[in-house]
Amino acid sequence: MSKRISASDAKNNFGGLLDDVAALGRVDIVKHGRLVAVVLSARTFNSLPAAAVAGAHDDQWGKKHMIPPELARAARVLKYPNAFDEE
């Protein structure tokens, strides 16, 4: 059984988030209606098969962006001035 909460609620009530994770084993965090994070209890995490934990990066997380690619690119672009004023 899991619970879905907003990112704002997770931030503003972190202690409550930890209580829910401990009680339920998993809490899904959503932002603007999209799943952005999953918080697992230590008990749930340790019960996962080793192959699932080791292969999570290769099989699941590398295939999809959490935000649209055009926004990700915009966040990485630094605009340097064309010239510096020398006085």
N, C-alpha and C positions, 0 to 999 in steps of 0.2 A: 504494500500500500504506500502511496506517495501523496505528496501535497504540492500544489502549485502556488507560488507567491510572487508578487511583483518585485523587481529589483529594488525599488524604493522601500518597500516593506522590509526586505532583507537587510538593507543598509540601516534603516531607522530602528529595527528591532533585532539586532544581531543575536542577542541573548535568547530571544524567543525562537529564532531560526535554529540555534544550536539545540534547544530543548526539543523542537519538532523533529530534527534530524535524529537525535538520540532515541526518541519514542517511535518514530516511523521507519527509520532506516534510510530514507531518501526524501529530499525536497527538491523540486524543480523550480528554478528561478526564471521568470519570464520578463521580457522588456518589450514594450510595444506589441504584445501578443506573440512574440517569438521566444522560443526556448533559448536561453543564453548560457545557462549553467545548471549543473546537477551537483548537489551536495549529498555525499554519502556518509553514513556513520562508519566508524572504524570497523564495527562488526560486519556491516554489509560489504564494505570494501575488502576485508580479509576473506570473506566467503566467496569472492569472485574467483573463477579459475585463473591460474597464473597466465595461461595463454591469452585470456581476454584482457588482462591488465597490460601485459607486455605488448600485445598487438594493437592496442586501442589507438595509438597514434597512427600507425600505418593504415589500418583498415577503415577508420571512421573519421577521425578529426582532420586529416589532411585533405579531404575531398571537397569540403564545403566551407565557404567563408561565413563568419558570423555576421558580418555586415556587408552591404553591397560593395563589390570591388572598386567602383568609382569613388566611394567614400573612403575606403581603405587607402587608395592611392593619394587622395587629397590630404589625408592625415599625415602621410609620410613626406609630402613635398615641402621643402623649406625654400622660401623665396629670399634670395640674397639680393642686396642692392646691386644695381649695375655698376655704380661707381661710388666711391667714398668722397665726401667733401674734404678737401685738404685746404686748410687755412693757414 
